[in-house]
Amino acid sequence: MGTVNERLAALSKAGVSIWLDDLSRERIRSGNLLTLINDDSVRGVTTNPTIFAAAFKDLSLYGDQLSQLKGTPVDEVIRSLMTTDVKAACQLFDPVYQASEGYDGRVSIEVEPGLAHDTEATVAQAALLAQMVGEPNVLIKIPATVEGLPAIRRTIAAGISVNVTLIFSLERYRDVMAAYLDGLDDAAAAGHDISKIHSVASFFVSRVDTEVDRRLEEIGSPEALALRGQAAVANARAAYAEYIAVFGSERFAALADKGANSQRPLWASTGTKNPEYSDILYVEDLIAHPCVNTMPEKTLRAFGDHGVAAGDTITEHIPAARETLARLATVGVDYDDVVAVLESEGVDKFIDSWKELVEAVTTAIKQQN
């Protein structure tokens, strides 16, 4: 074990579970991921098709497994490669999972993006992925599309823990929390131990500023330009207020009496895209207990170098966050349109990454022949 990074340890102590937004076989085998756990307070990992598309380019690490899968359809090959890495990561995080009683030590794997608007296929693949990984600390990622909502409920009802992804709007976030609570009711009725079911709701952050800032600059008025770089944090802080309301309700209290866990908000897409903004903006300004921040290693290192965990930076700013969102409307930014565009683009980006993944693996299979 090396030297523990005190800045990251302080962030963790402040109530933020630090999850790395990256996974590869190289990270697992080299010991890099274990070092991040021991020295940098990393308590979980998230993956998505973009991450695996990058990881699978290192065919030297996947060649043997590809040889064993000759003749297998490419989508099955991809699932096999992904679940092998996720299973290994789950086992690496098992001590964290055990020590936190299931709260952390989580590794996420996403259903195929092309299923985002197919409820039945999403439910079926969520069950398949959970079975293939076969570890209790896996989280199955399901996008928060309209069709994804009933899939979330049914997957939770089956006793499978879920990471709900691609949430941009407050309204959709409320729908996601309702789907989780309904799923817990269904799971309890089916005889599942609901204390074993966990969930996080991945609320995307930086992409909101990217889209809103573009619109503010098109509007160009002084009032509009003054709001640049504020929408993403305001949106996330307003979402945290929704979390407090739902999981402080009588409805959840009744489930908590049966052992239910709250569905923590997870701040996703927290790497800063605009170089004019602080490289740790979406970490420092979104600290509260409890929440998760899943960050790329670049952002993790930046916070470890110069980040300050100055206690809760969300709760007292909720009224101001709501005011910021209201001001966006007054200068001409249509919030509902922004989040609809971002959800659609989010699904499309993951579908494009999946296509890249299919092409890369198809090429690799041919090279094995």
Contacts in CASP RR format, 6 or more apart in sequence:
PFRMAT RR
TARGET T0000
AUTHOR 0000-0000-0000
METHOD contacts of the structure
MODEL  1
MGTVNERLAALSKAGVSIWLDDLSRERIRSGNLLTLINDDSVRGVTTNPT
IFAAAFKDLSLYGDQLSQLKGTPVDEVIRSLMTTDVKAACQLFDPVYQAS
EGYDGRVSIEVEPGLAHDTEATVAQAALLAQMVGEPNVLIKIPATVEGLP
AIRRTIAAGISVNVTLIFSLERYRDVMAAYLDGLDDAAAAGHDISKIHSV
ASFFVSRVDTEVDRRLEEIGSPEALALRGQAAVANARAAYAEYIAVFGSE
RFAALADKGANSQRPLWASTGTKNPEYSDILYVEDLIAHPCVNTMPEKTL
RAFGDHGVAAGDTITEHIPAARETLARLATVGVDYDDVVAVLESEGVDKF
IDSWKELVEAVTTAIKQQN
1 38 0 8 1.000
1 39 0 8 1.000
2 35 0 8 1.000
2 38 0 8 1.000
2 39 0 8 1.000
3 39 0 8 1.000
4 38 0 8 1.000
4 39 0 8 1.000
4 40 0 8 1.000
4 41 0 8 1.000
5 39 0 8 1.000
5 40 0 8 1.000
5 41 0 8 1.000
5 304 0 8 1.000
7 303 0 8 1.000
7 304 0 8 1.000
7 305 0 8 1.000
7 306 0 8 1.000
7 307 0 8 1.000
7 308 0 8 1.000
7 309 0 8 1.000
8 18 0 8 1.000
8 40 0 8 1.000
8 41 0 8 1.000
8 300 0 8 1.000
8 303 0 8 1.000
8 304 0 8 1.000
9 41 0 8 1.000
10 309 0 8 1.000
11 18 0 8 1.000
11 41 0 8 1.000
11 283 0 8 1.000
11 287 0 8 1.000
11 293 0 8 1.000
11 303 0 8 1.000
11 307 0 8 1.000
11 309 0 8 1.000
12 18 0 8 1.000
12 41 0 8 1.000
12 43 0 8 1.000
13 309 0 8 1.000
14 287 0 8 1.000
14 289 0 8 1.000
14 309 0 8 1.000
14 311 0 8 1.000
14 312 0 8 1.000
15 287 0 8 1.000
15 288 0 8 1.000
15 289 0 8 1.000
15 290 0 8 1.000
15 291 0 8 1.000
16 283 0 8 1.000
16 286 0 8 1.000
16 287 0 8 1.000
16 288 0 8 1.000
16 289 0 8 1.000
16 291 0 8 1.000
16 292 0 8 1.000
16 293 0 8 1.000
16 309 0 8 1.000
17 43 0 8 1.000
17 44 0 8 1.000
17 103 0 8 1.000
17 104 0 8 1.000
17 264 0 8 1.000
17 290 0 8 1.000
17 291 0 8 1.000
17 292 0 8 1.000
17 293 0 8 1.000
18 40 0 8 1.000
18 41 0 8 1.000
18 42 0 8 1.000
18 43 0 8 1.000
18 44 0 8 1.000
18 292 0 8 1.000
18 293 0 8 1.000
18 295 0 8 1.000
18 300 0 8 1.000
19 42 0 8 1.000
19 43 0 8 1.000
19 44 0 8 1.000
19 45 0 8 1.000
19 46 0 8 1.000
19 106 0 8 1.000
19 266 0 8 1.000
19 292 0 8 1.000
19 293 0 8 1.000
19 294 0 8 1.000
19 295 0 8 1.000
20 33 0 8 1.000
20 36 0 8 1.000
20 42 0 8 1.000
20 44 0 8 1.000
20 45 0 8 1.000
20 46 0 8 1.000
20 294 0 8 1.000
20 295 0 8 1.000
20 296 0 8 1.000
20 297 0 8 1.000
20 300 0 8 1.000
21 45 0 8 1.000
21 46 0 8 1.000
21 51 0 8 1.000
21 268 0 8 1.000
21 270 0 8 1.000
21 294 0 8 1.000
21 295 0 8 1.000
21 296 0 8 1.000
22 45 0 8 1.000
22 47 0 8 1.000
22 51 0 8 1.000
22 296 0 8 1.000
22 297 0 8 1.000
23 33 0 8 1.000
23 45 0 8 1.000
23 46 0 8 1.000
23 47 0 8 1.000
23 51 0 8 1.000
23 52 0 8 1.000
23 55 0 8 1.000
23 85 0 8 1.000
23 86 0 8 1.000
23 89 0 8 1.000
23 107 0 8 1.000
24 51 0 8 1.000
24 54 0 8 1.000
24 55 0 8 1.000
24 58 0 8 1.000
24 61 0 8 1.000
24 85 0 8 1.000
25 55 0 8 1.000
25 58 0 8 1.000
25 61 0 8 1.000
25 62 0 8 1.000
25 85 0 8 1.000
25 88 0 8 1.000
26 32 0 8 1.000
26 55 0 8 1.000
26 58 0 8 1.000
26 61 0 8 1.000
27 33 0 8 1.000
28 85 0 8 1.000
28 88 0 8 1.000
28 89 0 8 1.000
28 92 0 8 1.000
29 61 0 8 1.000
33 42 0 8 1.000
33 45 0 8 1.000
33 89 0 8 1.000
33 92 0 8 1.000
34 92 0 8 1.000
36 42 0 8 1.000
36 300 0 8 1.000
37 43 0 8 1.000
37 92 0 8 1.000
37 93 0 8 1.000
37 96 0 8 1.000
40 300 0 8 1.000
40 304 0 8 1.000
42 300 0 8 1.000
43 93 0 8 1.000
43 96 0 8 1.000
43 100 0 8 1.000
43 104 0 8 1.000
43 105 0 8 1.000
43 106 0 8 1.000
44 93 0 8 1.000
44 96 0 8 1.000
44 104 0 8 1.000
44 105 0 8 1.000
44 106 0 8 1.000
44 107 0 8 1.000
45 89 0 8 1.000
45 93 0 8 1.000
45 106 0 8 1.000
45 107 0 8 1.000
45 108 0 8 1.000
46 107 0 8 1.000
46 108 0 8 1.000
46 141 0 8 1.000
46 163 0 8 1.000
46 202 0 8 1.000
46 268 0 8 1.000
46 294 0 8 1.000
47 82 0 8 1.000
47 85 0 8 1.000
47 86 0 8 1.000
47 107 0 8 1.000
47 108 0 8 1.000
47 109 0 8 1.000
47 110 0 8 1.000
47 141 0 8 1.000
48 110 0 8 1.000
48 141 0 8 1.000
48 165 0 8 1.000
48 350 0 8 1.000
48 353 0 8 1.000
49 110 0 8 1.000
49 113 0 8 1.000
49 350 0 8 1.000
49 353 0 8 1.000
49 354 0 8 1.000
49 357 0 8 1.000
50 349 0 8 1.000
50 350 0 8 1.000
50 353 0 8 1.000
52 78 0 8 1.000
52 81 0 8 1.000
52 82 0 8 1.000
52 85 0 8 1.000
52 357 0 8 1.000
53 353 0 8 1.000
53 354 0 8 1.000
53 356 0 8 1.000
53 357 0 8 1.000
53 360 0 8 1.000
55 85 0 8 1.000
56 62 0 8 1.000
56 81 0 8 1.000
56 357 0 8 1.000
56 360 0 8 1.000
56 361 0 8 1.000
56 364 0 8 1.000
57 360 0 8 1.000
59 66 0 8 1.000
59 364 0 8 1.000
59 367 0 8 1.000
62 81 0 8 1.000
62 364 0 8 1.000
63 364 0 8 1.000
63 368 0 8 1.000
65 80 0 8 1.000
65 81 0 8 1.000
65 84 0 8 1.000
66 77 0 8 1.000
66 81 0 8 1.000
66 361 0 8 1.000
66 364 0 8 1.000
66 365 0 8 1.000
66 368 0 8 1.000
67 368 0 8 1.000
69 76 0 8 1.000
69 77 0 8 1.000
69 80 0 8 1.000
69 365 0 8 1.000
70 365 0 8 1.000
70 368 0 8 1.000
70 369 0 8 1.000
71 365 0 8 1.000
72 80 0 8 1.000
74 358 0 8 1.000
74 361 0 8 1.000
74 362 0 8 1.000
74 365 0 8 1.000
75 112 0 8 1.000
75 358 0 8 1.000
77 361 0 8 1.000
77 365 0 8 1.000
78 357 0 8 1.000
78 358 0 8 1.000
78 361 0 8 1.000
79 128 0 8 1.000
79 129 0 8 1.000
79 132 0 8 1.000
80 132 0 8 1.000
81 361 0 8 1.000
82 109 0 8 1.000
83 109 0 8 1.000
83 129 0 8 1.000
83 132 0 8 1.000
83 133 0 8 1.000
86 107 0 8 1.000
86 109 0 8 1.000
86 133 0 8 1.000
86 135 0 8 1.000
86 138 0 8 1.000
87 132 0 8 1.000
87 133 0 8 1.000
87 134 0 8 1.000
87 135 0 8 1.000
87 138 0 8 1.000
89 107 0 8 1.000
90 97 0 8 1.000
90 107 0 8 1.000
90 133 0 8 1.000
90 134 0 8 1.000
90 135 0 8 1.000
90 137 0 8 1.000
90 138 0 8 1.000
91 135 0 8 1.000
93 104 0 8 1.000
93 105 0 8 1.000
93 106 0 8 1.000
93 107 0 8 1.000
93 137 0 8 1.000
94 105 0 8 1.000
94 135 0 8 1.000
94 137 0 8 1.000
96 104 0 8 1.000
96 105 0 8 1.000
97 104 0 8 1.000
97 105 0 8 1.000
97 106 0 8 1.000
97 136 0 8 1.000
97 137 0 8 1.000
102 136 0 8 1.000
102 137 0 8 1.000
102 198 0 8 1.000
103 198 0 8 1.000
103 261 0 8 1.000
105 137 0 8 1.000
106 137 0 8 1.000
106 138 0 8 1.000
106 139 0 8 1.000
106 161 0 8 1.000
106 163 0 8 1.000
106 198 0 8 1.000
106 200 0 8 1.000
107 135 0 8 1.000
107 137 0 8 1.000
107 138 0 8 1.000
107 139 0 8 1.000
108 138 0 8 1.000
108 139 0 8 1.000
108 140 0 8 1.000
108 141 0 8 1.000
108 163 0 8 1.000
109 129 0 8 1.000
109 133 0 8 1.000
109 138 0 8 1.000
109 139 0 8 1.000
109 140 0 8 1.000
109 141 0 8 1.000
110 140 0 8 1.000
110 141 0 8 1.000
110 142 0 8 1.000
110 143 0 8 1.000
110 165 0 8 1.000
110 350 0 8 1.000
111 122 0 8 1.000
111 125 0 8 1.000
111 126 0 8 1.000
111 129 0 8 1.000
111 140 0 8 1.000
111 141 0 8 1.000
111 142 0 8 1.000
111 143 0 8 1.000
112 125 0 8 1.000
112 354 0 8 1.000
113 143 0 8 1.000
113 347 0 8 1.000
113 350 0 8 1.000
113 351 0 8 1.000
113 353 0 8 1.000
113 354 0 8 1.000
114 347 0 8 1.000
114 350 0 8 1.000
114 351 0 8 1.000
114 354 0 8 1.000
115 121 0 8 1.000
115 122 0 8 1.000
115 125 0 8 1.000
116 122 0 8 1.000
116 143 0 8 1.000
116 145 0 8 1.000
116 147 0 8 1.000
116 148 0 8 1.000
116 347 0 8 1.000
116 350 0 8 1.000
116 351 0 8 1.000
117 145 0 8 1.000
117 146 0 8 1.000
117 147 0 8 1.000
117 347 0 8 1.000
118 147 0 8 1.000
119 147 0 8 1.000
119 148 0 8 1.000
119 150 0 8 1.000
119 151 0 8 1.000
119 154 0 8 1.000
122 142 0 8 1.000
122 147 0 8 1.000
122 148 0 8 1.000
122 151 0 8 1.000
122 155 0 8 1.000
123 151 0 8 1.000
123 154 0 8 1.000
123 155 0 8 1.000
126 140 0 8 1.000
126 142 0 8 1.000
126 151 0 8 1.000
126 155 0 8 1.000
126 160 0 8 1.000
126 162 0 8 1.000
127 155 0 8 1.000
127 158 0 8 1.000
127 160 0 8 1.000
129 138 0 8 1.000
129 140 0 8 1.000
130 138 0 8 1.000
130 140 0 8 1.000
130 160 0 8 1.000
136 196 0 8 1.000
138 161 0 8 1.000
139 161 0 8 1.000
139 162 0 8 1.000
139 163 0 8 1.000
139 198 0 8 1.000
139 199 0 8 1.000
139 200 0 8 1.000
140 155 0 8 1.000
140 160 0 8 1.000
140 161 0 8 1.000
140 162 0 8 1.000
140 163 0 8 1.000
141 162 0 8 1.000
141 163 0 8 1.000
141 164 0 8 1.000
141 165 0 8 1.000
141 202 0 8 1.000
142 148 0 8 1.000
142 151 0 8 1.000
142 152 0 8 1.000
142 155 0 8 1.000
142 162 0 8 1.000
142 163 0 8 1.000
142 164 0 8 1.000
142 165 0 8 1.000
143 164 0 8 1.000
143 165 0 8 1.000
143 166 0 8 1.000
143 347 0 8 1.000
143 350 0 8 1.000
144 152 0 8 1.000
144 164 0 8 1.000
144 165 0 8 1.000
144 166 0 8 1.000
144 167 0 8 1.000
144 172 0 8 1.000
144 173 0 8 1.000
144 175 0 8 1.000
144 176 0 8 1.000
144 201 0 8 1.000
144 343 0 8 1.000
145 166 0 8 1.000
145 343 0 8 1.000
145 347 0 8 1.000
149 175 0 8 1.000
149 176 0 8 1.000
149 179 0 8 1.000
150 179 0 8 1.000
152 162 0 8 1.000
152 164 0 8 1.000
152 176 0 8 1.000
152 179 0 8 1.000
152 180 0 8 1.000
152 183 0 8 1.000
153 179 0 8 1.000
153 180 0 8 1.000
153 182 0 8 1.000
153 183 0 8 1.000
153 186 0 8 1.000
154 183 0 8 1.000
154 186 0 8 1.000
155 162 0 8 1.000
156 162 0 8 1.000
156 179 0 8 1.000
156 180 0 8 1.000
156 183 0 8 1.000
156 184 0 8 1.000
156 186 0 8 1.000
156 187 0 8 1.000
156 197 0 8 1.000
156 199 0 8 1.000
157 183 0 8 1.000
157 186 0 8 1.000
157 187 0 8 1.000
157 190 0 8 1.000
157 192 0 8 1.000
158 187 0 8 1.000
158 190 0 8 1.000
158 192 0 8 1.000
159 187 0 8 1.000
159 192 0 8 1.000
159 194 0 8 1.000
159 196 0 8 1.000
159 197 0 8 1.000
160 197 0 8 1.000
161 196 0 8 1.000
161 197 0 8 1.000
161 198 0 8 1.000
161 199 0 8 1.000
162 180 0 8 1.000
162 199 0 8 1.000
163 199 0 8 1.000
163 200 0 8 1.000
163 202 0 8 1.000
163 266 0 8 1.000
164 176 0 8 1.000
164 179 0 8 1.000
164 180 0 8 1.000
164 199 0 8 1.000
164 200 0 8 1.000
164 201 0 8 1.000
164 202 0 8 1.000
164 263 0 8 1.000
165 202 0 8 1.000
165 268 0 8 1.000
166 202 0 8 1.000
166 204 0 8 1.000
166 343 0 8 1.000
166 346 0 8 1.000
166 347 0 8 1.000
166 350 0 8 1.000
167 173 0 8 1.000
167 176 0 8 1.000
167 201 0 8 1.000
167 202 0 8 1.000
167 203 0 8 1.000
167 204 0 8 1.000
167 239 0 8 1.000
168 203 0 8 1.000
168 204 0 8 1.000
168 207 0 8 1.000
168 208 0 8 1.000
168 235 0 8 1.000
168 338 0 8 1.000
168 339 0 8 1.000
168 342 0 8 1.000
168 343 0 8 1.000
169 335 0 8 1.000
169 336 0 8 1.000
169 339 0 8 1.000
169 340 0 8 1.000
169 343 0 8 1.000
170 235 0 8 1.000
170 238 0 8 1.000
170 239 0 8 1.000
170 242 0 8 1.000
172 339 0 8 1.000
172 343 0 8 1.000
173 201 0 8 1.000
173 203 0 8 1.000
173 239 0 8 1.000
173 242 0 8 1.000
174 242 0 8 1.000
174 246 0 8 1.000
176 201 0 8 1.000
176 263 0 8 1.000
177 201 0 8 1.000
177 242 0 8 1.000
177 243 0 8 1.000
177 246 0 8 1.000
177 247 0 8 1.000
177 263 0 8 1.000
180 199 0 8 1.000
180 201 0 8 1.000
180 263 0 8 1.000
181 246 0 8 1.000
181 251 0 8 1.000
181 252 0 8 1.000
181 255 0 8 1.000
184 194 0 8 1.000
184 197 0 8 1.000
184 255 0 8 1.000
184 260 0 8 1.000
185 255 0 8 1.000
187 194 0 8 1.000
187 197 0 8 1.000
188 194 0 8 1.000
188 255 0 8 1.000
188 258 0 8 1.000
194 255 0 8 1.000
194 258 0 8 1.000
194 259 0 8 1.000
194 260 0 8 1.000
195 258 0 8 1.000
195 259 0 8 1.000
195 260 0 8 1.000
195 261 0 8 1.000
197 260 0 8 1.000
197 261 0 8 1.000
198 261 0 8 1.000
199 261 0 8 1.000
199 263 0 8 1.000
199 264 0 8 1.000
200 263 0 8 1.000
200 264 0 8 1.000
200 265 0 8 1.000
200 266 0 8 1.000
200 292 0 8 1.000
201 243 0 8 1.000
201 263 0 8 1.000
201 264 0 8 1.000
201 265 0 8 1.000
201 266 0 8 1.000
202 266 0 8 1.000
202 268 0 8 1.000
202 294 0 8 1.000
203 235 0 8 1.000
203 236 0 8 1.000
203 239 0 8 1.000
203 265 0 8 1.000
203 266 0 8 1.000
203 267 0 8 1.000
203 268 0 8 1.000
204 268 0 8 1.000
204 269 0 8 1.000
204 342 0 8 1.000
205 232 0 8 1.000
205 233 0 8 1.000
205 235 0 8 1.000
205 236 0 8 1.000
205 267 0 8 1.000
205 268 0 8 1.000
205 269 0 8 1.000
205 270 0 8 1.000
205 282 0 8 1.000
205 286 0 8 1.000
206 232 0 8 1.000
206 269 0 8 1.000
206 270 0 8 1.000
206 271 0 8 1.000
206 272 0 8 1.000
206 273 0 8 1.000
206 282 0 8 1.000
207 232 0 8 1.000
207 269 0 8 1.000
207 273 0 8 1.000
207 342 0 8 1.000
207 345 0 8 1.000
207 346 0 8 1.000
208 231 0 8 1.000
208 232 0 8 1.000
208 235 0 8 1.000
208 338 0 8 1.000
208 339 0 8 1.000
208 342 0 8 1.000
209 228 0 8 1.000
209 229 0 8 1.000
209 230 0 8 1.000
209 231 0 8 1.000
209 232 0 8 1.000
209 273 0 8 1.000
209 274 0 8 1.000
209 277 0 8 1.000
210 273 0 8 1.000
210 274 0 8 1.000
211 338 0 8 1.000
211 341 0 8 1.000
211 342 0 8 1.000
212 227 0 8 1.000
212 229 0 8 1.000
212 231 0 8 1.000
212 232 0 8 1.000
212 328 0 8 1.000
212 333 0 8 1.000
212 338 0 8 1.000
213 228 0 8 1.000
213 229 0 8 1.000
213 231 0 8 1.000
213 274 0 8 1.000
215 332 0 8 1.000
215 333 0 8 1.000
215 338 0 8 1.000
216 224 0 8 1.000
216 225 0 8 1.000
216 227 0 8 1.000
216 228 0 8 1.000
216 331 0 8 1.000
216 333 0 8 1.000
217 224 0 8 1.000
217 225 0 8 1.000
217 228 0 8 1.000
219 331 0 8 1.000
219 332 0 8 1.000
219 333 0 8 1.000
221 331 0 8 1.000
223 327 0 8 1.000
223 330 0 8 1.000
223 331 0 8 1.000
224 331 0 8 1.000
224 332 0 8 1.000
224 333 0 8 1.000
227 324 0 8 1.000
227 327 0 8 1.000
227 328 0 8 1.000
227 331 0 8 1.000
227 333 0 8 1.000
229 274 0 8 1.000
229 277 0 8 1.000
230 324 0 8 1.000
231 324 0 8 1.000
231 325 0 8 1.000
231 328 0 8 1.000
231 333 0 8 1.000
231 338 0 8 1.000
232 282 0 8 1.000
233 281 0 8 1.000
233 282 0 8 1.000
233 285 0 8 1.000
233 286 0 8 1.000
233 321 0 8 1.000
234 320 0 8 1.000
234 321 0 8 1.000
234 322 0 8 1.000
234 324 0 8 1.000
234 325 0 8 1.000
235 321 0 8 1.000
235 325 0 8 1.000
236 265 0 8 1.000
236 267 0 8 1.000
236 282 0 8 1.000
236 286 0 8 1.000
236 314 0 8 1.000
237 286 0 8 1.000
237 314 0 8 1.000
237 317 0 8 1.000
237 318 0 8 1.000
237 321 0 8 1.000
238 318 0 8 1.000
238 321 0 8 1.000
238 322 0 8 1.000
238 325 0 8 1.000
239 265 0 8 1.000
240 265 0 8 1.000
240 288 0 8 1.000
240 291 0 8 1.000
240 314 0 8 1.000
240 315 0 8 1.000
240 318 0 8 1.000
241 318 0 8 1.000
241 321 0 8 1.000
241 322 0 8 1.000
243 262 0 8 1.000
243 263 0 8 1.000
243 264 0 8 1.000
243 265 0 8 1.000
244 315 0 8 1.000
246 252 0 8 1.000
247 262 0 8 1.000
247 263 0 8 1.000
252 260 0 8 1.000
252 262 0 8 1.000
256 262 0 8 1.000
262 290 0 8 1.000
264 290 0 8 1.000
264 291 0 8 1.000
264 292 0 8 1.000
265 291 0 8 1.000
265 292 0 8 1.000
266 291 0 8 1.000
266 292 0 8 1.000
266 293 0 8 1.000
266 294 0 8 1.000
267 282 0 8 1.000
267 283 0 8 1.000
267 286 0 8 1.000
267 291 0 8 1.000
267 292 0 8 1.000
267 293 0 8 1.000
267 294 0 8 1.000
268 294 0 8 1.000
269 282 0 8 1.000
270 282 0 8 1.000
270 283 0 8 1.000
270 286 0 8 1.000
270 293 0 8 1.000
270 294 0 8 1.000
270 295 0 8 1.000
270 296 0 8 1.000
270 299 0 8 1.000
271 279 0 8 1.000
271 282 0 8 1.000
271 295 0 8 1.000
271 296 0 8 1.000
271 298 0 8 1.000
271 299 0 8 1.000
272 278 0 8 1.000
272 279 0 8 1.000
272 280 0 8 1.000
272 281 0 8 1.000
272 282 0 8 1.000
272 299 0 8 1.000
278 284 0 8 1.000
279 298 0 8 1.000
279 299 0 8 1.000
279 302 0 8 1.000
280 299 0 8 1.000
280 302 0 8 1.000
280 303 0 8 1.000
280 306 0 8 1.000
280 307 0 8 1.000
282 293 0 8 1.000
282 299 0 8 1.000
283 293 0 8 1.000
283 295 0 8 1.000
283 299 0 8 1.000
283 303 0 8 1.000
283 307 0 8 1.000
284 303 0 8 1.000
284 307 0 8 1.000
284 308 0 8 1.000
284 309 0 8 1.000
284 310 0 8 1.000
284 313 0 8 1.000
285 313 0 8 1.000
285 314 0 8 1.000
286 293 0 8 1.000
286 313 0 8 1.000
286 314 0 8 1.000
287 309 0 8 1.000
287 310 0 8 1.000
287 311 0 8 1.000
287 312 0 8 1.000
287 313 0 8 1.000
287 314 0 8 1.000
288 312 0 8 1.000
288 313 0 8 1.000
288 314 0 8 1.000
288 315 0 8 1.000
289 312 0 8 1.000
291 314 0 8 1.000
295 303 0 8 1.000
325 335 0 8 1.000
328 335 0 8 1.000
329 335 0 8 1.000
END
